[in-house]
Amino acid sequence: MKMMADRAFGEFDFIESVCEMFRSMPNNGFEGIGDDCAVLPIGNGEALVFTSDMLNEEIHFLTDKSSAFQIGYKSLMVNISDVAAMGAKPVATMLSLALPKERFGDWSAEFMRGYKKASKKYGVKLIGGDTVGSKSGVCISVTAIGRAPMANIKRRSAAKVGDVIVVTGRLGASAAGLRDVLAGKLSTRNAKIHLAPEAQVCEGEWLGKQDAVHAMADISDGISSDLQHILDRSKKGAIISMDGVPVARGASFQDAICGGEDYQLLFTVDRREAESLMQSFEQQFGKPLYKIGKVVRPNYDCYYIGWEDSNGRVVYALDGGGGYNHFGDND
């Protein structure tokens, strides 16, 4: 078995250290860090889910390549994607902006037009936030709130041995689109997907109602990273078919597994009900689901991803390396 080389302390190591720091504190009714959203049961079998994400200029968007409208639209979509990944319906957001002086006025008005369009599409109310000045670019922080029956909430820890691993769409378009954007090709299909992504909101809520769906996450950092989160939380391994990964037109296999920002949904489903669920999904949404692999038993304490080629040979990567890491080298 081939193991990945040791790596420097990174984003997910930092998150784990924060989890450990707060582990002994009372949870006050919340299910805490570990899923796409925190969960708060509110009685009568219902729950609220909460998520918070930041978008920084030069990291998540380029103001000379993206319109203010597109940045506003994207800011909402990437946050309600986390709500969809829990099987919940997004109902409200809070928005905080740090803006340089030159971004107040026309730019901020266009930003809010984009944010409103995305919000109106899914009936998501803006209920509060904050606005401050910035001396170092635009910083956007969104808190998204969703609601669902407790029975519908999907957690990363629920994958089971034998589950089929499925994604809701072709992958890699955003990574390919970023290359187009940087090359000044702003009108290509993939560039538009990168600049104004669509969250799988209705799909996530529908999947939340399916008992056969066990674990779920959204694809924000690439499946090599986001699947690893499911495996770590579920204490399982996985075998992924390289030929089964659906690669978007104009993208590479590397884009599809490591590129991130696709905002499709990645989930595991009972193998006995997978075909039936896939047929029902296609009837409901007019598009297919894609089987990419299966959940397997862990190898001792190694919650690995094995990549299977067309000849049935499996190469193991134990740390899910390759997805986006905010504290790592992503060049």
Solvent accessible surface area in square Angstrom, and as a share of the most:
residue,aa,sasa,rsa
1,M,114,0.51
2,K,144,0.61
3,M,127,0.57
4,M,83,0.37
5,A,89,0.69
6,D,149,0.77
7,R,140,0.51
8,A,87,0.68
9,F,133,0.56
10,G,2,0.02
11,E,26,0.12
12,F,63,0.26
13,D,41,0.21
14,F,96,0.40
15,I,69,0.35
16,E,98,0.44
17,S,48,0.31
18,V,39,0.22
19,C,22,0.13
20,E,104,0.47
21,M,136,0.61
22,F,107,0.44
23,R,139,0.51
24,S,110,0.71
25,M,113,0.51
26,P,106,0.67
27,N,102,0.52
28,N,123,0.63
29,G,44,0.42
30,F,77,0.32
31,E,62,0.28
32,G,48,0.46
33,I,103,0.52
34,G,15,0.14
35,D,28,0.15
36,D,16,0.08
37,C,5,0.03
38,A,29,0.23
39,V,1,0.01
40,L,42,0.21
41,P,61,0.38
42,I,68,0.35
43,G,41,0.39
44,N,158,0.81
45,G,49,0.47
46,E,45,0.20
47,A,0,0.00
48,L,41,0.20
49,V,0,0.00
50,F,53,0.22
51,T,13,0.07
52,S,73,0.47
53,D,51,0.27
54,M,104,0.47
55,L,3,0.02
56,N,55,0.28
57,E,35,0.16
58,E,122,0.55
59,I,98,0.50
60,H,36,0.16
61,F,11,0.04
62,L,34,0.17
63,T,26,0.15
64,D,116,0.60
65,K,54,0.23
66,S,12,0.08
67,S,55,0.35
68,A,9,0.07
69,F,50,0.21
70,Q,46,0.20
71,I,4,0.02
72,G,0,0.00
73,Y,14,0.05
74,K,7,0.03
75,S,0,0.00
76,L,0,0.00
77,M,1,0.00
78,V,9,0.05
79,N,0,0.00
80,I,0,0.00
81,S,0,0.00
82,D,15,0.08
83,V,0,0.00
84,A,0,0.00
85,A,0,0.00
86,M,1,0.00
87,G,1,0.01
88,A,0,0.00
89,K,92,0.39
90,P,1,0.01
91,V,50,0.29
92,A,10,0.08
93,T,0,0.00
94,M,82,0.37
95,L,12,0.06
96,S,38,0.25
97,L,14,0.07
98,A,21,0.16
99,L,1,0.01
100,P,12,0.08
101,K,182,0.77
102,E,128,0.57
103,R,58,0.21
104,F,94,0.39
105,G,48,0.46
106,D,129,0.67
107,W,33,0.12
108,S,20,0.13
109,A,58,0.45
110,E,67,0.30
111,F,0,0.00
112,M,63,0.28
113,R,136,0.50
114,G,0,0.00
115,Y,2,0.01
116,K,133,0.56
117,K,119,0.50
118,A,0,0.00
119,S,10,0.06
120,K,157,0.67
121,K,111,0.47
122,Y,38,0.15
123,G,61,0.59
124,V,7,0.04
125,K,140,0.59
126,L,68,0.34
127,I,97,0.49
128,G,30,0.29
129,G,47,0.46
130,D,84,0.43
131,T,77,0.45
132,V,77,0.44
133,G,58,0.56
134,S,24,0.16
135,K,211,0.89
136,S,109,0.71
137,G,19,0.18
138,V,3,0.02
139,C,32,0.19
140,I,0,0.00
141,S,32,0.21
142,V,0,0.00
143,T,38,0.22
144,A,0,0.00
145,I,22,0.11
146,G,0,0.00
147,R,115,0.42
148,A,5,0.04
149,P,55,0.35
150,M,56,0.25
151,A,90,0.70
152,N,22,0.12
153,I,9,0.05
154,K,11,0.05
155,R,58,0.21
156,R,38,0.14
157,S,50,0.32
158,A,38,0.29
159,A,4,0.03
160,K,111,0.47
161,V,54,0.31
162,G,17,0.17
163,D,4,0.02
164,V,21,0.12
165,I,0,0.00
166,V,0,0.00
167,V,0,0.00
168,T,1,0.00
169,G,10,0.09
170,R,124,0.45
171,L,0,0.00
172,G,0,0.00
173,A,6,0.05
174,S,1,0.01
175,A,16,0.13
176,A,4,0.03
177,G,0,0.00
178,L,69,0.35
179,R,122,0.45
180,D,32,0.16
181,V,3,0.01
182,L,103,0.51
183,A,68,0.53
184,G,45,0.44
185,K,115,0.49
186,L,73,0.36
187,S,89,0.57
188,T,47,0.27
189,R,132,0.48
190,N,13,0.07
191,A,0,0.00
192,K,114,0.48
193,I,52,0.26
194,H,18,0.08
195,L,9,0.05
196,A,32,0.25
197,P,4,0.02
198,E,68,0.31
199,A,4,0.03
200,Q,13,0.06
201,V,6,0.04
202,C,70,0.42
203,E,20,0.09
204,G,0,0.00
205,E,50,0.23
206,W,41,0.14
207,L,0,0.00
208,G,2,0.02
209,K,120,0.51
210,Q,45,0.20
211,D,130,0.68
212,A,8,0.07
213,V,2,0.01
214,H,26,0.12
215,A,0,0.00
216,M,1,0.00
217,A,1,0.00
218,D,3,0.02
219,I,0,0.00
220,S,33,0.22
221,D,24,0.12
222,G,0,0.00
223,I,1,0.00
224,S,4,0.03
225,S,8,0.05
226,D,5,0.02
227,L,1,0.00
228,Q,11,0.05
229,H,31,0.14
230,I,0,0.00
231,L,0,0.00
232,D,64,0.33
233,R,109,0.40
234,S,8,0.05
235,K,121,0.51
236,K,42,0.18
237,G,0,0.00
238,A,0,0.00
239,I,21,0.11
240,I,0,0.00
241,S,35,0.23
242,M,65,0.29
243,D,107,0.56
244,G,25,0.24
245,V,7,0.04
246,P,7,0.04
247,V,43,0.25
248,A,6,0.04
249,R,174,0.64
250,G,62,0.60
251,A,21,0.16
252,S,50,0.32
253,F,68,0.28
254,Q,113,0.50
255,D,11,0.06
256,A,1,0.01
257,I,18,0.09
258,C,22,0.13
259,G,29,0.28
260,G,2,0.02
261,E,34,0.15
262,D,12,0.06
263,Y,15,0.06
264,Q,30,0.13
265,L,0,0.00
266,L,0,0.00
267,F,0,0.00
268,T,0,0.00
269,V,0,0.00
270,D,17,0.09
271,R,151,0.55
272,R,197,0.72
273,E,88,0.39
274,A,3,0.02
275,E,95,0.43
276,S,70,0.45
277,L,12,0.06
278,M,29,0.13
279,Q,109,0.49
280,S,46,0.29
281,F,0,0.00
282,E,84,0.38
283,Q,153,0.68
284,Q,109,0.49
285,F,52,0.22
286,G,68,0.65
287,K,61,0.26
288,P,55,0.35
289,L,8,0.04
290,Y,48,0.18
291,K,92,0.39
292,I,2,0.01
293,G,18,0.18
294,K,107,0.45
295,V,1,0.01
296,V,27,0.16
297,R,175,0.64
298,P,46,0.29
299,N,45,0.23
300,Y,198,0.75
301,D,119,0.61
302,C,39,0.24
303,Y,47,0.18
304,Y,19,0.07
305,I,1,0.00
306,G,0,0.00
307,W,23,0.08
308,E,57,0.26
309,D,37,0.19
310,S,89,0.58
311,N,109,0.56
312,G,44,0.42
313,R,152,0.55
314,V,48,0.28
315,V,83,0.48
316,Y,56,0.21
317,A,17,0.13
318,L,27,0.13
319,D,45,0.24
320,G,6,0.06
321,G,36,0.34
322,G,48,0.47
323,G,13,0.13
324,Y,69,0.26
325,N,30,0.15
326,H,77,0.34
327,F,120,0.50
328,G,37,0.36
329,D,125,0.65
330,N,60,0.31
331,D,179,0.93
